[in-house]
């Protein structure tokens, strides 16, 4: 009688842990470098908190400080 309920709870816990790990990896699992065309692509760094941001970012993703203007290549 309790076996199906125990199984469902176990599966639910496994899915919850998997979901939590996936969310954390997407939030904090940043690679050390991004390669494009065989070379390392530089990413702008926030002058306040040193967070690496997207190239097109106008504001820091961590602290919200306005990013300095980027030179076009």
N, C-alpha and C positions, 0 to 999 in steps of 0.2 A: 504494500500500500504506500509506503513512504519512498520506495526506490525510484519511481518516476519523478517525484518531487525533488529528491536529492540530485538526480541527474540534471534536471532543469536548472536548479540553483547553481550547480557546478558549471554548466555550460554558460549560464548568465555571468558568472564571476570571471570565467575565462574571456568572454567577449568584452567585459568591462575593462579588464586589465589590458587586453590588446588595443582597445580604443584609446585608453589613457596613454599607452606607450606611443601609439601613432600620433596623437595630438602633441605630445612632448617632443617627439622627433621632428615634427614639422615646425614647431616653435623654436627649438634650440639646436636642432641637428644640422647646423650649417657646416658645409665643407670648408676646408682650409683655403682652397683656391677654386676659381671657376675658369675652365679653359674654353676658349673659343678659337677655332681655326688653328689649334696646335700651340697656342701661346696662352699665358696666364692673363686673364682679364682683370684689370685693377678695378676695385670698387671703392667709392668714396667713403671716407671715415669721418664720423662726427667729431668736430673739434672739442666738444664738451665731454662726451662719454665714451668716445672711441669705438662706437658701434659701427660695423660695416653695413652700408646701406646699398639699395639698388642704385644703378647708375642714374636713373631718371628721377630719383627721390629729391623733392624740394625741402622736405623736413625729415629729421631723424626719426626712425621707427621706434627707438627706445625712449628718448627724452623730449622729442618734439622741437629741438632747436633747428632754426633755418639752416640749411646746408649751404656752403659757399658755392658760388657759380662754378660750373664745370667747363673746361675748355673742350671745344669740339675738335675731333680728329679728322 
